[in-house]
C-alpha cells in the first residue's frame, strides 16, 4: 500500500507541474492574441483595397496582362503553405496540411504538376519526413510576421510565376493558410493568388447606372506592372497575419484544454491516493487489533 501511495503522489506532482506549464502558455497566447487581432484588422482593409484597385484596372482597361490573363493550358501550379514554427496548437497545422494535400490531389487530377513553397517549421518537417521536395522554405518569425518576410516570399513566388513553365516557372499560384474567425474557430482557407480570378468590388451596372471613367497614367500596362508586386505582398502579408492570429488562438484553446485535463488528473489521483491511504490505515488498525487479540488470548 505504501508503494502505491507513493506512485499516486508522484503522479499528482507531475500533473501539477504540467498544469503550471500549460497555464503559463495559455496566458502567453492570450496576451499575444490581442496584438495579432489588431494587426489583422489593420491589414485587411488595405489588402481588400489593393485587390479592388487591381480588379478595377483589369476590368476597365481592356488589356491583356499576366496578372489577369488565364493561360490556355496550365501545366504547373504552385501551392504556398503557411504553417507554424511551434506545435502545441491542436489541429492548427494538421488541418492546413490536410487542405493542401486535398488541393494537390485535385490539381494532379486536372493534369497539373504541383510545386510547393513552405512557410513554418511544421510544414518543412512534414515534407522532410516524407522526403518530398519543395521550391523554397521560410522558417522563423511565424508568431510575429514581418513585412520584410512577406516581401521576400512575394518576390520569390512572383519571379517563379513570371518564368515559363519550361524554365521551371508556374502558371498559377494557390495560397493555403488558416483564417482567423474567432477565438474558437480557425478555418483553413484556399485562395488562388495568381492569375486573379475573382473580381472584388465590381458589380454589374444597372440600367440607370453610369459606368465609371478611368484614366490611366502613363498607361494600363504600367499601372498593372506597378500594382502587381504590391498586390502580391499585401495578400501574402495578410495571410501571414491571419495565420499568426489563428495560431495564437489555437494554442490558447489547446492549452486551456490541457490545463482542464491536468485538473481532472489531479482530482482523480488525489481520490485514489486518499483511498490507498485509507486502506493502509485500515490494514494497520486490523494488524494492531489482531495482535492485541492474540496477546489477550495467551
Buried (B, 14 or more C-beta within 10 A) or exposed (E): BEEBBEBBBEBBEBBBEBBEBBBEBBEBBBEBBEEBBEBBEEBBEEBBEBBBBBBBBBBBBEBEBBBBEEEEEBBBBBBBBBBBBBEBBBBBBBBBBEBBBEBBEEBEEEEBBBBBBBBBBBBBBBBBEEEEEBBBBBBEBBBEBEBEBBBBBBEBBBEBBEEEBEEEBBBBBBBBBBBBBEBEEBBBBBBBBBBBEEBEEBEEEEEEEEEEEEEBEEEBBEBBEEBBEBBBBBBBBBBBBBBBBBBBBBBBBBBBEBBEBBBEBBEBBBEBBEEBBEEBEEEEEEEEEEEEEEEEEE
